Amino acid sequence: MTNSEIAAVFSDIAEMLGLKKDNIFKIRAYQKVARAITELAEPVEQLVAENRLNEIPGAGEAITKKITELVTTGRLDYYERLKAEFPERAHSARV
């Protein structure tokens, strides 16, 4: 999975949380991580393999776990549950 694909998932999560009127700080955290992943010089998969996700700006414990799940399994349950809440919405990121 490429950095841009991973970033798109987190950006999409932020967008859906915004639609749900979720906590603004949570939304901004996902936006920040999406931007940071886009700007990374090395693959996120490498950071996961080397246990270096803490180097991604804004990646706290919860988001780090989500990145690891997404990279290792190719899907993210949290993302899938969010998408299920918006069946009419066309998603920009497909995983």
N, C-alpha and C positions, 0 to 999 in steps of 0.2 A: 504494500500500500504506500503510495507516494505521500510526501509531505502536503502537497496541495489537496489530495483527497482527504487526508486526516483533518486538515484545516477547514475544509468545506463542511465536514460533519460537525465540528465544533461551532462553526459560524451558523449552521442551520439550527443547532440546538439553541444558540443564543436568540435567534430569530423566533423560534417557537416559544421559548420562555417569555419573550417580549409580548407575543400574542396572548399568552396566558396571564400577563401582567404580574409575572413573578418578581422576586426580589431584584432590584436594579443592580445590586452589587454582584449577584450571581450571574446575571446577564452580562455585565461588564467583564467578569472573570473569564467567561467563555469567549467573548469577543477578543480579549487580550491574548488568550492562549492561541486562538485561531490566527491572529496577526503574527504572533511570535513564531509559530510553527511555519508559517509561510516564509518568514525571513531567515529561518535556520539555514546554516551552510552545510549541515550534514543531515542524513536521513534520520527521522524519528525512530525508525526500526533499530538503528545503531545505538541510539541513546537508551532505548528499552533494553537491548541486549547487554549494554554496559552499565545498566542501573544508574543512568545519569539524567533521568527526566527532570530532576530538581534544577537542572541548568536552564530549563525553559522558563522564561519570565511569566509569572502568574500561575504556574502549574503547582497548585497545592496538592495535598494528599488525595482528595476526592477526584480531582481531574487527572492526576497521575495514574490512579487506578483505572480510570476510564480510557486513557491513552493506551495503557498496557493491554487492557481487554481488547480494544479495537485492533491493535497491531498484532497481538498473538492469535486472536480468533477470527479476525476479519469482520467482526460485527460488534455492536455495542447494544446491550439489552436496554439501557436507559434511553438511547436514541430510538430504538424500535418502539418502546412504550410511548415516547413523545409523539412519534409519527402516527401512531394509532389514534391519538387524540385529535389529529387533524387529517382525516382521510380525504377531505376535499382539496387539500392543499397540494400543489405540485412542488415536490422537494428538489432543491438544487443539488443536493448530495445524495447519492444512492449507495447504500451499503447493504 
